[in-house]
Amino acid sequence: MNKRRSRHKNSNKESFFRTYRRIIIVLLELIILCLIFKYAPNYIKDSDNLKVYINNNNVTYKYEPFIKEKTLYISVDDLNNLLDTNTYVENDDNEKVIISISENKVIKFNENSNEIEVNNISSKIDSKVEEKNGVYYIPLSDIDELYNLEIKEHIDTNIINIESLNKEKKVAYLNKKDKLKYKDTVFSKTIESLKKGEEVIIISKGDKWTKVQSRDGLVGYVKTNKLFNEKVVRENLDISNEIKVENDEDVSVLSNKDIDESIDEITSNYESRKDFILRIMDTAISKRLKGVKVDFDNIENEDNYYRFLSELRPYLNDYGISLIVVKKDNLDENILSKIVNQVE
């Protein structure tokens, strides 16, 4: 009887330990899963595709950029979204033309030619516009100076770095060797080992971690206390070119009575708009104007009218002449304020 009780007791004890062991194993598995979910994002492997950084930040593209014959191509949509340009495609005698407006430049690309036009002055570049599945790509490497950009290719890391020379640039140096981390945590994977004294570009600075770009073009995090001698190597360049005219005596007004056709006909295509703009410029320069006020009525095609104003402003601003527009009821004041100097 005692033996039976002893065996029953031992059996209960073994059953308890088995249950307890199962609970411990399940808890350990849960802890491991939690750790995986918590730290796995810090170890995500980057793809081997071409990576493009703009002003030291990795960006997301609507259409994947590509390199052809050592030339970087970027889509028209992405050019607008990422580089603050106004670029669009339109038909011209059964051929597509791409118009890109940047600062005081109006750049025209032809679909089937390597000839470009900058403020009505023709020149040639090495590459042509590329079209893929209805998407047009600009050979950015050939015209980087027109956008005031510097493009660097890091072959070993498959990275292209695009810097706007209008933007501030800060650098610092490492006072000790350090590891460039994928995320701002010690548990993150190491992207690159950095040497003592190595220069890095500062993207954003925090109390504990600073986001930087290395000489190889890789972007990650280093400990802030490992950096010293932070300095600005390039200042922000103000390109707003805000021109205000207070005195109407030096301003010429353009209205429907100054044109033989309707304003919609004049603004219907690039060549017609350009001819009209050149006539305006001839008058503005001859009269030494400080401003041109545009006051047209009966505007039906607002998009073409906005394009006309967008293309006129760089020509005028290049000579220090302000573009003023009188707002009509069917025009969007927010759009106008972005593409002209003054809205009345």
PEHUSUL-V584881 format. One record per pair of residues at least 12 apart in sequence whose ideal C-beta (glycine too) atoms are under 10 Angstrom apart, sorted by sequence separation. I is the first residue (numbers start at 1). GAP is how many residues later the second one is. D is the distance in whole Angstrom. If there is no record, write none. Layout:
i = (I;I)
gap = (GAP;GAP)
d = (D;D)
This chain:
i = (46;52;63;75;76;77;87;88;97;98;106;107;108;113;114;116;127;141;150;151;178;179;180;200;201;209;210;212;280;296;313;325;331;52;61;62;63;65;76;86;87;88;96;97;98;105;106;114;115;116;126;127;149;150;179;180;199;200;201;208;209;210;263;310;312;327;50;51;52;61;62;63;64;65;86;87;96;97;105;106;108;114;125;127;128;149;150;178;179;180;200;201;209;210;280;294;309;325;49;50;52;62;63;85;86;87;95;96;104;113;114;126;127;147;148;149;150;178;179;199;200;206;208;209;210;212;261;294;325;49;50;61;62;85;86;92;95;96;97;100;102;109;112;113;125;126;127;148;149;177;178;198;199;201;203;208;209;210;309;323;324;325;326;327;49;50;61;65;83;85;94;95;111;112;125;147;148;149;177;178;198;203;204;206;207;208;210;259;323;324;325;326;327;60;62;84;85;92;95;98;99;100;110;111;124;125;144;147;148;176;177;178;180;194;200;201;203;206;207;294;322;323;324;325;326;59;62;79;83;84;92;109;110;111;112;141;144;147;148;150;176;177;200;205;322;323;324;325;52;54;61;62;80;85;86;87;89;91;97;109;111;123;140;145;174;176;177;178;180;194;195;200;202;210;259;292;305;321;322;324;60;61;79;125;141;144;174;175;176;177;188;193;194;258;292;50;52;59;60;76;85;87;89;140;174;175;178;184;192;194;200;202;205;254;258;309;59;76;79;116;173;174;185;186;191;192;292;305;54;59;76;173;174;184;185;192;194;198;292;316;317;57;111;114;118;173;174;184;191;192;202;205;258;291;305;306;310;316;52;116;172;173;174;183;184;192;194;200;254;302;305;306;309;313;55;109;116;172;173;184;191;200;289;309;312;313;54;55;114;118;171;172;181;191;192;194;202;252;302;310;311;312;313;54;109;171;172;191;202;254;267;290;291;292;293;294;295;296;297;299;302;306;310;52;109;116;170;171;172;181;190;191;196;199;202;266;289;290;291;292;293;294;295;296;298;299;300;302;306;309;310;98;107;170;171;189;197;252;263;273;277;281;284;285;288;289;290;291;292;293;294;295;297;299;305;308;309;97;169;170;180;188;194;201;252;264;267;272;273;276;280;284;289;290;291;292;293;294;295;296;298;299;303;306;307;76;96;169;170;172;180;188;263;268;288;289;291;292;293;295;302;306;109;157;168;178;180;199;262;263;264;267;270;273;274;277;281;285;306;96;157;170;252;263;264;267;269;273;276;277;280;281;284;296;107;180;182;184;185;262;263;264;265;267;268;272;273;276;277;280;285;182;183;184;186;250;252;258;259;262;263;264;267;270;273;274;277;278;281;284;98;100;105;163;172;174;180;182;183;184;250;251;252;253;254;255;258;262;263;264;266;267;269;270;273;274;277;281;98;107;180;181;182;184;250;251;252;253;254;255;256;262;265;266;267;268;273;277;89;96;98;107;161;172;180;181;184;250;251;252;253;254;255;256;264;267;268;281;102;105;171;179;180;181;249;250;251;252;253;254;255;256;263;264;267;270;274;280;89;105;170;171;179;180;181;248;249;251;252;253;254;255;256;263;266;267;100;103;105;178;179;247;248;256;280;102;103;178;179;245;246;247;267;89;102;103;178;245;246;248;263;89;100;102;244;245;294;89;100;102;176;178;179;243;244;245;88;174;178;243;245;292;87;174;176;177;178;292;293;295;172;175;176;291;294;87;175;176;291;293;161;172;174;175;176;76;85;173;174;175;71;73;159;172;173;174;175;71;72;75;83;172;173;70;71;73;161;171;172;173;69;70;71;73;75;78;79;83;157;159;160;172;173;69;77;79;159;161;171;172;173;254;68;71;73;76;77;78;79;157;158;159;171;172;75;76;77;78;154;156;157;159;170;171;75;76;79;154;155;156;157;170;171;68;75;76;78;85;154;155;156;169;170;171;73;74;75;84;103;154;169;170;171;66;73;74;83;153;154;168;169;170;72;73;74;152;168;169;66;71;72;73;74;83;168;169;72;73;74;167;168;169;64;71;72;73;79;166;167;168;63;68;71;72;73;165;166;167;168;252;63;69;71;72;164;166;167;243;251;254;64;66;68;70;71;163;166;250;251;253;254;255;63;65;69;72;164;165;166;241;250;254;62;63;64;68;164;166;241;243;251;253;63;67;243;65;164;242;241;245;248;241;243;245;243;244;245;72;83;241;243;245;71;82;84;242;243;244;72;83;241;243;84;70;67;74;52;72;74;148;72;67;148;251;67;55;54;65;245;65;244;245;243;244;52;53;242;243;241;242;53;58;240;50;51;59;56;51;53;54;55;56;51;52;53;54;55;56;50;51;52;53;54;55;49;50;51;52;53;54;55;48;50;51;52;53;54;46;47;55;56;46;55;54;55;56;55;56;104;46;103;45;102;104;44;103;42;43;44;42;43;41;42;41;42;42;46;39;42;43;44;45;56;42;43;44;46;56;39;42;43;55;56;57;38;41;42;56;57;39;55;56;38;39;39;53;35;117;57;120;56;58;84;119;120;56;57;56;117;120;55;119;120;119;53;56;58;120;57;108;119;56;108;53;106;53;51;53;108;51;106;51;106;99;106;46;97;98;97;97;99;99;93;92;90;91;92;93;90;91;92;90;88;119;119;120;118;119;119;108;106;106;101;106;106;107;99;106;101;104;105;106;101;104;105;99;103;104;99;101;102;104;106;90;101;104;105;90;103;104;88;103;104;90;88;86;86;88;86;86;86;101;86;86)
gap = (12;12;12;12;12;12;12;12;12;12;12;12;12;12;12;12;12;12;12;12;12;12;12;12;12;12;12;12;12;12;12;12;12;13;13;13;13;13;13;13;13;13;13;13;13;13;13;13;13;13;13;13;13;13;13;13;13;13;13;13;13;13;13;13;13;13;14;14;14;14;14;14;14;14;14;14;14;14;14;14;14;14;14;14;14;14;14;14;14;14;14;14;14;14;14;14;14;14;15;15;15;15;15;15;15;15;15;15;15;15;15;15;15;15;15;15;15;15;15;15;15;15;15;15;15;15;15;15;15;16;16;16;16;16;16;16;16;16;16;16;16;16;16;16;16;16;16;16;16;16;16;16;16;16;16;16;16;16;16;16;16;16;16;16;17;17;17;17;17;17;17;17;17;17;17;17;17;17;17;17;17;17;17;17;17;17;17;17;17;17;17;17;17;18;18;18;18;18;18;18;18;18;18;18;18;18;18;18;18;18;18;18;18;18;18;18;18;18;18;18;18;18;18;18;18;19;19;19;19;19;19;19;19;19;19;19;19;19;19;19;19;19;19;19;19;19;19;19;20;20;20;20;20;20;20;20;20;20;20;20;20;20;20;20;20;20;20;20;20;20;20;20;20;20;20;20;20;20;20;20;21;21;21;21;21;21;21;21;21;21;21;21;21;21;21;22;22;22;22;22;22;22;22;22;22;22;22;22;22;22;22;22;22;22;22;22;23;23;23;23;23;23;23;23;23;23;23;23;24;24;24;24;24;24;24;24;24;24;24;24;24;25;25;25;25;25;25;25;25;25;25;25;25;25;25;25;25;25;26;26;26;26;26;26;26;26;26;26;26;26;26;26;26;26;27;27;27;27;27;27;27;27;27;27;27;27;28;28;28;28;28;28;28;28;28;28;28;28;28;28;28;28;28;29;29;29;29;29;29;29;29;29;29;29;29;29;29;29;29;29;29;29;29;30;30;30;30;30;30;30;30;30;30;30;30;30;30;30;30;30;30;30;30;30;30;30;30;30;30;30;30;31;31;31;31;31;31;31;31;31;31;31;31;31;31;31;31;31;31;31;31;31;31;31;31;31;31;32;32;32;32;32;32;32;32;32;32;32;32;32;32;32;32;32;32;32;32;32;32;32;32;32;32;32;32;33;33;33;33;33;33;33;33;33;33;33;33;33;33;33;33;33;34;34;34;34;34;34;34;34;34;34;34;34;34;34;34;34;34;35;35;35;35;35;35;35;35;35;35;35;35;35;35;35;36;36;36;36;36;36;36;36;36;36;36;36;36;36;36;36;36;37;37;37;37;37;37;37;37;37;37;37;37;37;37;37;37;37;37;37;38;38;38;38;38;38;38;38;38;38;38;38;38;38;38;38;38;38;38;38;38;38;38;38;38;38;38;38;39;39;39;39;39;39;39;39;39;39;39;39;39;39;39;39;39;39;39;39;40;40;40;40;40;40;40;40;40;40;40;40;40;40;40;40;40;40;40;40;41;41;41;41;41;41;41;41;41;41;41;41;41;41;41;41;41;41;41;41;42;42;42;42;42;42;42;42;42;42;42;42;42;42;42;42;42;42;43;43;43;43;43;43;43;43;43;44;44;44;44;44;44;44;44;45;45;45;45;45;45;45;45;46;46;46;46;46;46;47;47;47;47;47;47;47;47;47;48;48;48;48;48;48;49;49;49;49;49;49;49;49;50;50;50;50;50;51;51;51;51;51;52;52;52;52;52;53;53;53;53;53;54;54;54;54;54;54;54;55;55;55;55;55;55;56;56;56;56;56;56;56;57;57;57;57;57;57;57;57;57;57;57;57;57;58;58;58;58;58;58;58;58;58;59;59;59;59;59;59;59;59;59;59;59;59;60;60;60;60;60;60;60;60;60;60;61;61;61;61;61;61;61;61;61;62;62;62;62;62;62;62;62;62;62;62;63;63;63;63;63;63;63;63;63;64;64;64;64;64;64;64;64;64;65;65;65;65;65;65;66;66;66;66;66;66;66;66;67;67;67;67;67;67;68;68;68;68;68;68;68;68;69;69;69;69;69;69;69;69;69;69;70;70;70;70;70;70;70;70;70;70;71;71;71;71;71;71;71;71;71;71;71;71;72;72;72;72;72;72;72;72;72;72;73;73;73;73;73;73;73;73;73;73;74;74;74;75;75;75;76;76;76;77;77;77;78;78;78;79;79;79;79;79;80;80;80;80;80;80;81;81;81;81;82;83;86;86;88;88;88;89;90;91;91;91;93;94;95;95;96;97;97;97;98;98;99;99;99;99;100;100;101;101;101;103;103;103;105;106;106;106;106;106;107;107;107;107;107;107;108;108;108;108;108;108;109;109;109;109;109;109;109;110;110;110;110;110;110;111;111;111;111;112;112;113;113;113;114;114;135;136;136;137;137;137;138;138;139;139;139;140;140;141;141;142;142;143;143;144;144;144;144;144;144;145;145;145;145;145;146;146;146;146;146;146;147;147;147;147;147;148;148;148;149;149;150;150;152;153;154;154;155;155;155;155;155;156;156;157;157;157;158;158;158;159;160;161;161;161;162;162;162;163;163;164;164;165;166;166;166;167;167;168;168;171;171;172;172;172;173;174;174;175;176;177;178;178;178;178;179;179;179;180;182;192;195;195;196;196;199;203;204;205;206;206;207;207;208;208;209;209;209;209;210;210;210;211;211;211;212;212;212;212;212;213;213;213;213;214;214;214;215;215;215;217;219;220;221;222;224;225;228;238;252;253)
d = (9;9;4;10;7;10;7;8;7;8;7;8;9;10;7;10;4;9;8;8;10;8;4;4;4;5;6;10;6;9;10;9;9;5;8;7;9;7;6;8;4;9;9;6;8;6;6;6;9;9;7;10;6;5;8;7;10;7;8;9;7;8;9;10;10;10;8;10;10;7;10;7;9;10;7;7;8;7;6;8;9;5;7;8;9;7;8;10;6;6;6;9;6;5;9;9;7;9;7;6;10;5;6;6;4;8;7;4;8;7;9;8;5;9;10;6;6;8;7;9;8;9;7;6;9;8;9;7;5;10;7;9;6;6;8;9;5;9;10;9;10;9;7;9;9;5;9;7;7;7;5;7;7;10;7;6;10;9;6;8;7;9;10;5;10;7;5;10;10;5;10;7;8;8;4;8;5;9;6;9;7;10;10;10;6;8;6;8;5;6;7;8;7;9;10;8;9;8;9;9;9;10;8;6;10;6;8;9;6;9;6;8;10;9;10;9;10;6;9;8;9;5;4;6;5;8;7;9;8;10;9;8;7;10;10;9;10;9;10;10;9;5;10;7;4;8;8;7;8;10;9;10;9;10;10;8;9;10;9;5;7;10;9;9;6;6;9;9;8;6;10;10;10;9;10;8;9;9;6;6;9;8;7;10;10;9;7;7;9;8;10;10;9;10;10;9;8;9;9;6;9;9;9;8;6;8;9;7;6;10;7;10;8;9;9;10;6;10;9;10;9;6;9;10;8;9;10;9;10;10;8;6;5;7;8;6;10;10;6;10;7;10;8;8;9;7;8;4;9;10;8;8;10;8;9;8;10;8;9;9;10;6;7;9;9;5;9;10;7;9;7;8;9;6;9;8;7;7;8;8;5;7;9;7;9;6;5;10;8;7;5;6;8;8;7;7;7;9;6;9;9;8;7;7;7;7;9;5;10;9;9;10;10;6;9;7;9;9;9;6;6;6;5;9;9;9;10;6;6;10;9;9;9;10;10;9;9;8;6;7;8;7;8;8;9;10;8;8;8;5;9;6;9;7;7;9;10;7;9;8;8;9;9;10;10;10;6;4;6;4;5;4;7;7;10;10;6;9;7;4;7;8;9;9;7;10;8;9;10;7;7;7;6;6;7;7;7;7;10;8;10;7;10;9;9;10;8;9;9;9;9;8;5;7;9;9;6;9;7;9;8;6;9;9;10;10;6;10;9;8;8;7;10;7;10;6;5;7;10;8;9;8;6;7;7;10;8;5;10;5;8;7;7;10;7;9;10;9;8;7;6;5;10;9;6;9;10;8;10;8;8;9;8;4;9;8;5;10;8;9;9;5;4;8;10;7;9;8;9;5;6;7;10;9;8;9;6;6;7;9;8;7;10;10;6;9;9;8;9;10;9;5;10;10;6;10;6;8;10;6;8;5;8;9;6;7;8;8;7;8;9;10;10;10;9;10;8;9;9;7;7;9;9;8;4;5;10;4;4;6;5;5;5;6;7;7;10;9;9;6;9;9;7;7;9;6;7;7;8;7;6;6;9;8;4;8;9;10;10;8;10;10;9;6;9;10;10;5;10;6;7;7;7;7;8;9;8;9;10;10;8;8;8;10;10;7;8;5;9;9;9;9;9;10;5;7;6;5;10;8;8;10;8;8;10;4;8;6;8;10;9;10;10;8;9;9;10;7;5;8;9;10;9;10;9;9;9;10;8;8;9;8;6;8;10;7;6;10;8;7;7;9;5;7;10;9;9;9;7;5;9;8;9;9;7;8;9;7;10;9;10;4;6;9;5;9;5;10;7;5;8;9;10;6;9;10;10;9;9;8;8;6;9;7;8;9;4;9;9;4;9;10;7;9;9;8;9;9;6;5;9;7;7;7;5;5;10;9;9;6;5;9;6;6;7;7;8;9;10;9;6;7;8;7;5;7;10;7;6;10;10;10;5;6;10;6;8;9;9;4;7;7;10;8;4;6;6;9;8;6;5;9;9;7;9;7;9;4;9;10;9;6;5;8;6;9;8;7;10;7;6;9;10;5;5;8;9;9;9;4;8;9;8;5;10;7;10;6;9;10;9;9;5;9;10;7;8;10;9;10;10;8;8;7;6;9;4;9;8;9;10;9;5;8;10;9;10;7;8;9;10;10;9;10;10;10;9;5;9;8;7;9;8;8;7;8;10;10;5;9;10;9;7;5;7;7;10;6;8;9;4;7;10;8;8;9;8;9;8;7;10;9;9;8;8;10;10;6;9;8;8;10;8;10;8;10;9;8;8;10;7;7;5;7;10;9;7;8;8;9;9;9;10;10;9;9;7;8;6;9;9;9;6;8;7;8;7;7;6;5;5;5;5;6;8;8;7;8;7;8;6;7;7;9;7;9;8;10;10;10;9;9;5;10;9;8;9;10;9;8;6;9;9;7;7;8;8;7;9;6;9;9;4;7;9;6;10;9;10;9;10;8;10;6;7;8;9;5;8;4;5;10;9;6;10;9;6;5;9;5;8;9;9;8;10;9;9;10;9;7;9;10;10;10;10;8;9;4;9;8;10;10;7;10;7;9;6;9;7;7;10;7;9;7;9;9;8;6;8;9;10;9;8;6;8;9;9;10;6;9;9;10;9;6;10;8;6;9;7;9;7;6;10;10;7;8;10;6;7;10;8;5;9;9;9;10;7;5;5;8;6;7;7;5;10;9;7;8;7;8;8;9;10;10;6;5;8;9;8;4;9;9;9;8;7;9;9;9;5;9;10;9;9;7)
